[in-house]
Amino acid sequence: MVPATELSYDRFWAMDKSRQADHIWRHLFVERTPVSEACLGVLTSLRMLGLDPTRRTSPATGSGTRGEPRALRGSGDGHRNVDSIT
């Protein structure tokens, strides 16, 4: 995603999980177009979970004005979330 000269392995893993998620989201979905077929699968899954993947912020961290992604992640019932997209 990003050359080690810009962000070293150690610096990435030193970030908290929210910053890691924002970094990955930005580099896979915002700054890189067109998105890959694998990324399209992620976007489709987010839509099926009722999240808006067109937002410019990371749905993984809930950055921005809406907090539903954090609520989904923190629900503790991953099986319910998986069942909703299968």
Order of alpha helices (4+ residues) and beta strands (2+ residues): alpha-alpha-alpha-alpha-alpha
